[in-house]
Amino acid sequence: MAATIGLIGVPSALGGVPRGSEHGPSALRSAGIVDRLQGAGLEVVDFGDIPASLSRRWEPDRLPSIEAVARWVAKYAWRAIEEGMVPLVMGGDHSLAIGSIAASAQSVFGLGVIWLDAHPDFNTPETSPTGNLHGMALAIAAGWGPAPLVRLNGTAPMVHPERIVIIGARSVDAGETSNLRRAGVRVYDSEYIERFGVQSTVEEAVAYLAKRNVRALHLSVDIDVLDPSNWPGVSTPAQGGMTAQDLSVAARTIAELAPIAAMDLVELTPGEDAAGATVTAALDVAESALAPRVRARAGAVDRGDVDSSRTLPG
């Protein structure tokens, strides 16, 4: 039986400026993401977008609206997981991961997080130079930040920092560096990938999580992990970065080594992607991460499907 993907759109850029990523879900649907995943042997249920009236407001104090969006994301993702699906949450900006990780952590035993991103998103209101919530999303999941978001699913942290790995970071604020060291989050930055290669880096990251009794992964992919000189369709580009092929190799390697409980695909900004290369790369990484389940593990990963006696391969 083919794995089933629960597609969830989050047309929101409330987490920060510049805007544009709110158009990501419609761009991915127009580019044929459903057909692409079905063609790879996956079943797809499209849950549609979270309520758009919440995602399109712009306010000086965005925290209440971001919390509302996060709760809708958590509700949709939780439903997908409980129905035996793997949610693929399409953004929108990376603050949506507050809701999707909340759902994964509530539903999946032994959860770890792999965060593929040019930015660690580990600021707090005290360290952020911009105040943008999309730059705080991972810190919030790890228990650092505004209380209403940190405790979104009733517990904090959603995921212990030692069960979080960041891959591909190359634009890190000074305050983030301090926060990451204090929290104990493992970071494999872009220089590490250049030195050791993407596949070796991913294998090491999964082995690191295995030693911490992680049994399934929440994979969060910010498309700005790519080099914007060739894949420009992002809101916050950072010089350098992965190729689309490297990103697909990273996602495929993760999927072949570990069950993926849920996936985010965020920060696609169609207005910056005139040639469509970034949309194509986003489709590629979704297939690379989710299609190996057809070959290696047909059933969706939920709290009933994960073998609690096993951890990831070390």
HELIX and SHEET records of a PDB file:
HELIX    1   1 SER A   21  HIS A   23  5                                   3    
HELIX    2   2 GLY A   24  SER A   30  1                                   7    
HELIX    3   3 ILE A   33  GLY A   39  1                                   7    
HELIX    4   4 ALA A   52  SER A   55  1                                   4    
HELIX    5   5 LEU A   63  GLU A   82  1                                  20    
HELIX    6   6 HIS A   94  LEU A   96  5                                   3    
HELIX    7   7 ALA A   97  SER A  107  1                                  11    
HELIX    8   8 LEU A  133  GLY A  135  5                                   3    
HELIX    9   9 ALA A  137  ALA A  141  1                                   5    
HELIX   10  10 ALA A  147  VAL A  150  1                                   4    
HELIX   11  11 PRO A  161  ARG A  163  5                                   3    
HELIX   12  12 ALA A  174  ALA A  183  1                                  10    
HELIX   13  13 SER A  190  PHE A  196  1                                   7    
HELIX   14  14 VAL A  198  ALA A  210  1                                  13    
HELIX   15  15 ILE A  223  VAL A  225  5                                   3    
HELIX   16  16 ALA A  244  LEU A  257  1                                  14    
HELIX   17  17 PRO A  270  GLU A  272  5                                   3    
HELIX   18  18 ALA A  277  LEU A  290  1                                  14    
HELIX   19  19 PRO A  292  ALA A  296  1                                   5    
SHEET    1   A 8 GLU A  43  ASP A  49  0                                        
SHEET    2   A 8 THR A   4  VAL A  10  1                                        
SHEET    3   A 8 VAL A  86  GLY A  91  1                                        
SHEET    4   A 8 ILE A 260  VAL A 266  1                                        
SHEET    5   A 8 ALA A 216  ASP A 222  1                                        
SHEET    6   A 8 LEU A 111  LEU A 116  1                                        
SHEET    7   A 8 ILE A 164  ILE A 167  1                                        
SHEET    8   A 8 ARG A 186  TYR A 188  1                                        
END                                                                             
